Amino acid sequence: MIEPHAPAPPGVPPPWGVQGQARLPVRPGIGRFLVLAGVFVCAACGLVYELELVALASYLIGDSVTQASVVLSVMVFAMGVGSLAAKRLRPRAAAGFGAVEAALALVGGCSAMALYAVFAWTSGWGGLWTDGPRYLLVAFSLTIGLLIGAEVPLLMELIQRIRRQDPGGAVADLFAADYVGALVGGLAFPFLLLPLLGQVTGALLTGAVNAIVGGALVLGLFRRDLTRRARWTLLVANLVVLGILGSAAVLVDDFERAARHALYGADARVALRTGVHEVVLTGGTRGRPLHLFLDGRLRFSGRDEHRYHEALVHPAMNGPHARVLILGGGDGLAAREVLRHSGVRSVDVVELDADVVRLARHDAALSALNRHVYDDPRVHEVTADAFSRLRDARSTYDVVISDLPDPGITASTKLYSQEFYGLARRVLAPGGRLVVHAGPLADRHRAFWTVDATIRAAGLFTRPYRVGGRDSGFAAGPDRTTGGAAGSAGDWGFILASRTPAPLRLDSSCPRLRTLTQAALAADGRAASRSRVPRPLPPSTLVHPRYSD
């Protein structure tokens, strides 16, 4: 019979409720260092999983604070539950920690691939599967949170079994290593893993590191506390996990091609991940319409882009238009419409992603669609954030065209704020006009009128209008899961703004347009005005964004 605090015989773990001193193959000081190093690496891996889920929530479901808040709150809650559940594993801390790390490496490492697969192959089917990525994201957040939460009590037990110290000192050592590891993981994800490897490969590599470090710590340092069966079980489990992760890494390119085919169809011919976006071009050859996708959202469709760009540009060109500023619009299509007007002397295109401009210059189909605008000496592209560019502007413009993603996407919220429109007002020349793409009026009615209220709060007069005929069957707005052919917006909403009231008209010298006429524009303006919300809406600001619907 084993005495309450006597060491267990070789190969026999301590009985339940007994935490004897560990029998290490190294000195206790080295053992503590190795445990803390393991804490450091596991914390880094855990934070990478967390950030990866937040990034996936933004990309697959919608770039919104709501999605990130759901992921983080579910994960933190699950960490607390995992910590409580791990109390029952403390008498078998080494075996428990090894099992937790193997499971965490498998679940966390495969999470990006699984979520992307569900989104690519099932989310467009309607019904339950439309929300499949949302439910799976919460499930992964819950599972990973449970496993991360179980780590700390088990590691505390292991480090105390190496050498007893006061609980406060042990907690300080453990959390110091944990927080420093979280710092490294948090910096490695955006600056190393995401740009160099992407979400899928980055998650798989993180899982492999997690499995190797967790398995090595238990099987190398605490192997004498495990039975022979437990050692072999953990060894086989970690080898299986590494085999699965390695096989998935080998197949990543084939998987991404198949998923891209499922998402974009067989015509996807250009796919690149820049430092800002994932950019995909489809079609543009053999008579197929050209489509540009940014982060999976349709930026334009060759079937209907002329309706959008004619409505965006030409009403704002009614008046002086020698100097034009285009915010966004790196594809060159807005600049194409601007250059159709005589009297244009310069066009500044401010685009955040230089690779989009590079495609617009060199891709045969896209440069043909924009009529090679970047070869025109009047066009000058600037790689910059639109907000920063307006803040630093020293010159004024007759026309400012805001050709930006829909309001409601978190990264774009500041570009639809009162502060942003105040900066735009400052760069308008006397008699100048600002035109804003404000998202679909029919589908996001409140967001559209919030844009209008925000522009008016910046001291500008507004003339809202809309253009119907949007025929693309792919989600373009902030919420990806409500997209698809049935859920796509049926119109585009615009707001023409100026320091003094300006008519909603086409210029008398306006070139002949494919779809937009003065009669149609007047009707579109009246239709938009009839839909105005009965009560004034508060403006959206940097500190209080209001585009959550």
RADAQUI-V140101 format. One record per residue. N is the residue number from 0. RES is the residue in three letters. BURIAL is 1 if it has 9 or more other C-alpha atoms within 8 Angstrom, else 0. D_LAST is the distance of its C-alpha to the last C-alpha in Angstrom with 2 decimals. Layout:
N & RES & BURIAL & D_LAST
N & RES & BURIAL & D_LAST
This chain:
0 & MET & 0 & 66.67
1 & ILE & 0 & 64.33
2 & GLU & 0 & 64.68
3 & PRO & 0 & 61.54
4 & HIS & 0 & 61.18
5 & ALA & 0 & 63.43
6 & PRO & 0 & 62.13
7 & ALA & 1 & 61.49
8 & PRO & 0 & 63.88
9 & PRO & 0 & 62.90
10 & GLY & 1 & 60.28
11 & VAL & 1 & 59.33
12 & PRO & 1 & 56.10
13 & PRO & 1 & 56.32
14 & PRO & 0 & 56.06
15 & TRP & 0 & 53.04
16 & GLY & 0 & 52.85
17 & VAL & 1 & 55.09
18 & GLN & 0 & 53.85
19 & GLY & 1 & 56.90
20 & GLN & 0 & 57.26
21 & ALA & 1 & 56.07
22 & ARG & 0 & 58.81
23 & LEU & 1 & 57.62
24 & PRO & 0 & 59.29
25 & VAL & 0 & 58.83
26 & ARG & 0 & 59.48
27 & PRO & 1 & 57.04
28 & GLY & 0 & 55.93
29 & ILE & 0 & 55.00
30 & GLY & 1 & 53.35
31 & ARG & 1 & 51.08
32 & PHE & 0 & 50.22
33 & LEU & 1 & 49.31
34 & VAL & 1 & 47.11
35 & LEU & 1 & 45.27
36 & ALA & 1 & 44.94
37 & GLY & 1 & 43.45
38 & VAL & 1 & 40.98
39 & PHE & 1 & 40.06
40 & VAL & 1 & 39.42
41 & CYS & 1 & 37.60
42 & ALA & 1 & 35.26
43 & ALA & 1 & 34.54
44 & CYS & 1 & 33.83
45 & GLY & 1 & 31.58
46 & LEU & 1 & 29.38
47 & VAL & 1 & 29.27
48 & TYR & 1 & 27.99
49 & GLU & 1 & 25.28
50 & LEU & 1 & 24.17
51 & GLU & 1 & 24.49
52 & LEU & 1 & 22.07
53 & VAL & 1 & 19.48
54 & ALA & 0 & 20.14
55 & LEU & 1 & 19.96
56 & ALA & 1 & 16.62
57 & SER & 1 & 15.32
58 & TYR & 1 & 17.40
59 & LEU & 1 & 17.27
60 & ILE & 1 & 13.89
61 & GLY & 1 & 11.55
62 & ASP & 1 & 12.33
63 & SER & 1 & 10.16
64 & VAL & 0 & 11.64
65 & THR & 0 & 10.53
66 & GLN & 1 & 12.77
67 & ALA & 1 & 15.51
68 & SER & 0 & 15.55
69 & VAL & 1 & 16.00
70 & VAL & 1 & 18.78
71 & LEU & 1 & 20.54
72 & SER & 0 & 20.50
73 & VAL & 1 & 21.75
74 & MET & 1 & 24.34
75 & VAL & 1 & 25.64
76 & PHE & 1 & 25.95
77 & ALA & 1 & 27.81
78 & MET & 1 & 30.05
79 & GLY & 1 & 31.24
80 & VAL & 1 & 32.01
81 & GLY & 1 & 33.78
82 & SER & 1 & 35.90
83 & LEU & 0 & 37.07
84 & ALA & 1 & 37.82
85 & ALA & 1 & 39.84
86 & LYS & 1 & 42.34
87 & ARG & 0 & 44.08
88 & LEU & 1 & 44.61
89 & ARG & 1 & 46.32
90 & PRO & 1 & 49.85
91 & ARG & 1 & 49.06
92 & ALA & 1 & 46.97
93 & ALA & 1 & 48.17
94 & ALA & 1 & 47.61
95 & GLY & 1 & 44.29
96 & PHE & 1 & 43.01
97 & GLY & 1 & 44.21
98 & ALA & 1 & 42.44
99 & VAL & 1 & 39.15
100 & GLU & 1 & 39.27
101 & ALA & 1 & 40.14
102 & ALA & 1 & 37.25
103 & LEU & 1 & 34.82
104 & ALA & 1 & 36.12
105 & LEU & 1 & 35.68
106 & VAL & 1 & 32.20
107 & GLY & 1 & 30.80
108 & GLY & 1 & 32.69
109 & CYS & 1 & 31.58
110 & SER & 1 & 27.93
111 & ALA & 1 & 26.70
112 & MET & 0 & 28.85
113 & ALA & 0 & 27.92
114 & LEU & 1 & 24.14
115 & TYR & 1 & 24.54
116 & ALA & 1 & 26.94
117 & VAL & 1 & 24.69
118 & PHE & 1 & 21.86
119 & ALA & 1 & 24.42
120 & TRP & 1 & 26.38
121 & THR & 1 & 24.32
122 & SER & 1 & 20.55
123 & GLY & 1 & 21.11
124 & TRP & 0 & 23.23
125 & GLY & 0 & 20.66
126 & GLY & 0 & 20.75
127 & LEU & 0 & 21.10
128 & TRP & 1 & 21.67
129 & THR & 1 & 18.31
130 & ASP & 1 & 17.10
131 & GLY & 1 & 20.45
132 & PRO & 1 & 19.47
133 & ARG & 1 & 16.97
134 & TYR & 0 & 19.82
135 & LEU & 1 & 22.43
136 & LEU & 1 & 20.65
137 & VAL & 1 & 20.65
138 & ALA & 0 & 24.26
139 & PHE & 1 & 25.34
140 & SER & 1 & 23.82
141 & LEU & 1 & 25.71
142 & THR & 1 & 28.91
143 & ILE & 1 & 29.12
144 & GLY & 1 & 28.41
145 & LEU & 1 & 31.19
146 & LEU & 1 & 33.61
147 & ILE & 1 & 32.94
148 & GLY & 1 & 33.36
149 & ALA & 1 & 36.68
150 & GLU & 1 & 38.08
151 & VAL & 1 & 38.77
152 & PRO & 1 & 41.03
153 & LEU & 1 & 42.96
154 & LEU & 1 & 43.45
155 & MET & 1 & 44.55
156 & GLU & 1 & 47.09
157 & LEU & 1 & 48.34
158 & ILE & 1 & 48.79
159 & GLN & 1 & 50.63
160 & ARG & 1 & 52.90
161 & ILE & 1 & 54.01
162 & ARG & 1 & 55.16
163 & ARG & 0 & 54.52
164 & GLN & 0 & 53.12
165 & ASP & 0 & 51.60
166 & PRO & 0 & 48.07
167 & GLY & 0 & 46.62
168 & GLY & 0 & 48.11
169 & ALA & 1 & 46.96
170 & VAL & 1 & 43.36
171 & ALA & 0 & 43.51
172 & ASP & 1 & 44.90
173 & LEU & 1 & 42.44
174 & PHE & 0 & 39.32
175 & ALA & 0 & 40.65
176 & ALA & 1 & 40.96
177 & ASP & 1 & 37.58
178 & TYR & 1 & 35.72
179 & VAL & 1 & 37.64
180 & GLY & 1 & 36.87
181 & ALA & 1 & 33.15
182 & LEU & 1 & 33.49
183 & VAL & 1 & 35.23
184 & GLY & 1 & 32.77
185 & GLY & 1 & 29.79
186 & LEU & 1 & 31.54
187 & ALA & 1 & 32.89
188 & PHE & 1 & 29.57
189 & PRO & 1 & 28.04
190 & PHE & 0 & 31.43
191 & LEU & 1 & 33.58
192 & LEU & 1 & 32.20
193 & LEU & 1 & 29.03
194 & PRO & 1 & 30.68
195 & LEU & 0 & 34.02
196 & LEU & 1 & 33.33
197 & GLY & 1 & 29.69
198 & GLN & 1 & 27.58
199 & VAL & 1 & 29.76
200 & THR & 1 & 33.17
201 & GLY & 1 & 32.19
202 & ALA & 1 & 31.15
203 & LEU & 1 & 34.38
204 & LEU & 1 & 36.52
205 & THR & 1 & 35.02
206 & GLY & 1 & 35.78
207 & ALA & 1 & 39.32
208 & VAL & 1 & 39.92
209 & ASN & 1 & 38.67
210 & ALA & 1 & 41.05
211 & ILE & 1 & 43.99
212 & VAL & 1 & 43.78
213 & GLY & 1 & 43.16
214 & GLY & 1 & 45.91
215 & ALA & 1 & 48.33
216 & LEU & 1 & 47.90
217 & VAL & 1 & 48.71
218 & LEU & 1 & 51.28
219 & GLY & 0 & 52.93
220 & LEU & 1 & 52.96
221 & PHE & 1 & 52.87
222 & ARG & 1 & 54.58
223 & ARG & 1 & 57.52
224 & ASP & 1 & 55.29
225 & LEU & 1 & 54.31
226 & THR & 1 & 56.42
227 & ARG & 0 & 57.48
228 & ARG & 0 & 55.22
229 & ALA & 1 & 52.19
230 & ARG & 1 & 52.96
231 & TRP & 0 & 53.20
232 & THR & 0 & 50.10
233 & LEU & 1 & 47.99
234 & LEU & 1 & 49.64
235 & VAL & 0 & 48.97
236 & ALA & 1 & 45.36
237 & ASN & 1 & 44.67
238 & LEU & 0 & 46.50
239 & VAL & 0 & 44.47
240 & VAL & 1 & 41.19
241 & LEU & 1 & 42.45
242 & GLY & 0 & 43.62
243 & ILE & 1 & 40.24
244 & LEU & 1 & 38.44
245 & GLY & 1 & 41.17
246 & SER & 0 & 41.12
247 & ALA & 1 & 37.36
248 & ALA & 1 & 37.81
249 & VAL & 0 & 40.52
250 & LEU & 0 & 38.33
251 & VAL & 1 & 35.19
252 & ASP & 0 & 35.94
253 & ASP & 0 & 36.64
254 & PHE & 0 & 33.53
255 & GLU & 0 & 31.27
256 & ARG & 0 & 33.03
257 & ALA & 0 & 32.62
258 & ALA & 1 & 28.91
259 & ARG & 1 & 28.42
260 & HIS & 1 & 30.44
261 & ALA & 1 & 28.30
262 & LEU & 0 & 25.05
263 & TYR & 1 & 26.37
264 & GLY & 0 & 29.52
265 & ALA & 0 & 33.11
266 & ASP & 0 & 32.78
267 & ALA & 1 & 31.19
268 & ARG & 0 & 33.85
269 & VAL & 0 & 32.47
270 & ALA & 1 & 30.44
271 & LEU & 0 & 30.47
272 & ARG & 1 & 28.68
273 & THR & 1 & 28.84
274 & GLY & 0 & 28.24
275 & VAL & 0 & 24.75
276 & HIS & 1 & 23.62
277 & GLU & 1 & 24.77
278 & VAL & 1 & 25.97
279 & VAL & 1 & 27.04
280 & LEU & 1 & 28.92
281 & THR & 1 & 29.79
282 & GLY & 1 & 32.25
283 & GLY & 1 & 34.04
284 & THR & 0 & 37.43
285 & ARG & 0 & 39.61
286 & GLY & 0 & 37.62
287 & ARG & 0 & 34.28
288 & PRO & 1 & 31.24
289 & LEU & 1 & 30.00
290 & HIS & 1 & 26.50
291 & LEU & 1 & 25.11
292 & PHE & 1 & 22.55
293 & LEU & 1 & 21.24
294 & ASP & 0 & 20.17
295 & GLY & 1 & 19.96
296 & ARG & 1 & 17.59
297 & LEU & 1 & 19.41
298 & ARG & 1 & 20.29
299 & PHE & 1 & 22.56
300 & SER & 1 & 24.64
301 & GLY & 1 & 28.17
302 & ARG & 1 & 27.90
303 & ASP & 1 & 25.58
304 & GLU & 1 & 25.25
305 & HIS & 1 & 27.78
306 & ARG & 1 & 25.56
307 & TYR & 1 & 22.78
308 & HIS & 1 & 25.27
309 & GLU & 1 & 27.44
310 & ALA & 1 & 24.66
311 & LEU & 1 & 23.40
312 & VAL & 1 & 26.90
313 & HIS & 1 & 29.40
314 & PRO & 1 & 28.09
315 & ALA & 1 & 27.97
316 & MET & 1 & 31.55
317 & ASN & 1 & 33.00
318 & GLY & 0 & 35.18
319 & PRO & 1 & 36.56
320 & HIS & 1 & 35.20
321 & ALA & 1 & 37.78
322 & ARG & 1 & 35.47
323 & VAL & 1 & 32.02
324 & LEU & 1 & 29.43
325 & ILE & 1 & 26.86
326 & LEU & 1 & 24.09
327 & GLY & 1 & 23.20
328 & GLY & 1 & 24.81
329 & GLY & 1 & 27.20
330 & ASP & 1 & 27.87
331 & GLY & 1 & 29.97
332 & LEU & 1 & 28.72
333 & ALA & 1 & 27.56
334 & ALA & 1 & 30.88
335 & ARG & 1 & 32.70
336 & GLU & 1 & 31.57
337 & VAL & 1 & 32.40
338 & LEU & 0 & 35.89
339 & ARG & 0 & 36.63
340 & HIS & 1 & 37.20
341 & SER & 0 & 40.60
342 & GLY & 0 & 40.92
343 & VAL & 1 & 38.32
344 & ARG & 0 & 40.11
345 & SER & 1 & 37.55
346 & VAL & 1 & 34.10
347 & ASP & 1 & 32.44
348 & VAL & 1 & 29.80
349 & VAL & 1 & 27.84
350 & GLU & 1 & 26.51
351 & LEU & 1 & 25.54
352 & ASP & 1 & 26.97
353 & ALA & 0 & 30.65
354 & ASP & 0 & 30.89
355 & VAL & 1 & 28.64
356 & VAL & 1 & 31.11
357 & ARG & 0 & 33.97
358 & LEU & 1 & 32.82
359 & ALA & 1 & 32.45
360 & ARG & 1 & 36.01
361 & HIS & 0 & 37.74
362 & ASP & 0 & 36.08
363 & ALA & 0 & 38.21
364 & ALA & 1 & 35.61
365 & LEU & 1 & 32.93
366 & SER & 1 & 35.56
367 & ALA & 0 & 36.98
368 & LEU & 0 & 33.63
369 & ASN & 1 & 33.14
370 & ARG & 0 & 36.87
371 & HIS & 1 & 37.78
372 & VAL & 1 & 36.20
373 & TYR & 1 & 36.77
374 & ASP & 0 & 40.47
375 & ASP & 0 & 40.40
376 & PRO & 0 & 41.84
377 & ARG & 0 & 39.55
378 & VAL & 1 & 36.45
379 & HIS & 1 & 35.88
380 & GLU & 1 & 33.22
381 & VAL & 0 & 32.08
382 & THR & 1 & 30.46
383 & ALA & 1 & 28.25
384 & ASP & 1 & 24.83
385 & ALA & 1 & 23.73
386 & PHE & 1 & 23.08
387 & SER & 0 & 26.49
388 & ARG & 1 & 28.18
389 & LEU & 1 & 27.19
390 & ARG & 0 & 28.27
391 & ASP & 0 & 31.60
392 & ALA & 0 & 32.26
393 & ARG & 0 & 35.66
394 & SER & 0 & 35.83
395 & THR & 1 & 34.14
396 & TYR & 1 & 32.81
397 & ASP & 1 & 33.05
398 & VAL & 1 & 29.81
399 & VAL & 1 & 26.76
400 & ILE & 1 & 24.48
401 & SER & 1 & 21.10
402 & ASP & 1 & 20.70
403 & LEU & 1 & 18.03
404 & PRO & 1 & 15.35
405 & ASP & 1 & 11.92
406 & PRO & 1 & 9.84
407 & GLY & 1 & 7.45
408 & ILE & 1 & 10.60
409 & THR & 1 & 12.08
410 & ALA & 0 & 15.45
411 & SER & 1 & 14.41
412 & THR & 1 & 12.55
413 & LYS & 1 & 16.00
414 & LEU & 1 & 16.81
415 & TYR & 1 & 14.35
416 & SER & 1 & 15.64
417 & GLN & 1 & 18.18
418 & GLU & 1 & 20.79
419 & PHE & 1 & 20.43
420 & TYR & 1 & 20.89
421 & GLY & 1 & 23.73
422 & LEU & 1 & 25.39
423 & ALA & 1 & 24.97
424 & ARG & 1 & 26.58
425 & ARG & 0 & 29.42
426 & VAL & 1 & 30.36
427 & LEU & 1 & 30.44
428 & ALA & 0 & 34.04
429 & PRO & 0 & 35.26
430 & GLY & 1 & 33.97
431 & GLY & 1 & 31.41
432 & ARG & 1 & 28.07
433 & LEU & 1 & 24.68
434 & VAL & 1 & 22.45
435 & VAL & 1 & 18.87
436 & HIS & 1 & 16.97
437 & ALA & 1 & 13.54
438 & GLY & 1 & 11.96
439 & PRO & 1 & 12.22
440 & LEU & 1 & 12.43
441 & ALA & 0 & 12.78
442 & ASP & 0 & 9.96
443 & ARG & 1 & 7.18
444 & HIS & 1 & 9.05
445 & ARG & 0 & 7.39
446 & ALA & 1 & 6.78
447 & PHE & 1 & 10.35
448 & TRP & 1 & 11.83
449 & THR & 1 & 10.65
450 & VAL & 1 & 12.64
451 & ASP & 1 & 15.39
452 & ALA & 1 & 15.60
453 & THR & 1 & 15.77
454 & ILE & 1 & 18.52
455 & ARG & 1 & 20.38
456 & ALA & 1 & 20.31
457 & ALA & 1 & 22.11
458 & GLY & 1 & 24.87
459 & LEU & 1 & 24.39
460 & PHE & 1 & 24.65
461 & THR & 1 & 22.12
462 & ARG & 1 & 22.60
463 & PRO & 1 & 19.51
464 & TYR & 1 & 20.29
465 & ARG & 1 & 19.14
466 & VAL & 1 & 21.14
467 & GLY & 0 & 21.14
468 & GLY & 0 & 22.98
469 & ARG & 1 & 20.69
470 & ASP & 0 & 22.60
471 & SER & 1 & 21.61
472 & GLY & 1 & 20.82
473 & PHE & 1 & 18.90
474 & ALA & 1 & 15.33
475 & ALA & 1 & 14.73
476 & GLY & 1 & 11.05
477 & PRO & 1 & 9.52
478 & ASP & 1 & 9.53
479 & ARG & 1 & 13.26
480 & THR & 1 & 13.82
481 & THR & 1 & 12.34
482 & GLY & 1 & 14.64
483 & GLY & 1 & 18.23
484 & ALA & 1 & 20.19
485 & ALA & 0 & 18.68
486 & GLY & 1 & 15.01
487 & SER & 1 & 15.53
488 & ALA & 1 & 14.33
489 & GLY & 1 & 17.26
490 & ASP & 1 & 17.16
491 & TRP & 1 & 16.66
492 & GLY & 1 & 15.75
493 & PHE & 1 & 17.98
494 & ILE & 1 & 19.04
495 & LEU & 1 & 22.70
496 & ALA & 1 & 23.60
497 & SER & 1 & 27.00
498 & ARG & 1 & 29.02
499 & THR & 0 & 30.68
500 & PRO & 0 & 29.53
501 & ALA & 0 & 29.88
502 & PRO & 0 & 30.29
503 & LEU & 1 & 28.07
504 & ARG & 1 & 30.98
505 & LEU & 1 & 32.43
506 & ASP & 1 & 35.29
507 & SER & 0 & 38.72
508 & SER & 0 & 39.75
509 & CYS & 0 & 36.60
510 & PRO & 0 & 37.65
511 & ARG & 0 & 37.46
512 & LEU & 0 & 34.01
513 & ARG & 0 & 33.31
514 & THR & 0 & 30.71
515 & LEU & 1 & 29.71
516 & THR & 0 & 32.10
517 & GLN & 0 & 32.29
518 & ALA & 0 & 32.06
519 & ALA & 0 & 28.98
520 & LEU & 1 & 27.30
521 & ALA & 1 & 28.21
522 & ALA & 0 & 26.88
523 & ASP & 1 & 23.55
524 & GLY & 1 & 23.36
525 & ARG & 1 & 24.24
526 & ALA & 1 & 21.72
527 & ALA & 1 & 18.86
528 & SER & 1 & 20.36
529 & ARG & 0 & 20.66
530 & SER & 0 & 16.92
531 & ARG & 0 & 16.42
532 & VAL & 0 & 14.67
533 & PRO & 0 & 17.66
534 & ARG & 0 & 17.06
535 & PRO & 0 & 16.62
536 & LEU & 0 & 13.42
537 & PRO & 0 & 14.19
538 & PRO & 1 & 14.38
539 & SER & 1 & 12.81
540 & THR & 1 & 15.71
541 & LEU & 1 & 16.93
542 & VAL & 0 & 17.20
543 & HIS & 0 & 14.06
544 & PRO & 1 & 11.14
545 & ARG & 1 & 8.18
546 & TYR & 1 & 5.80
547 & SER & 0 & 3.82
548 & ASP & 0 & 0.00
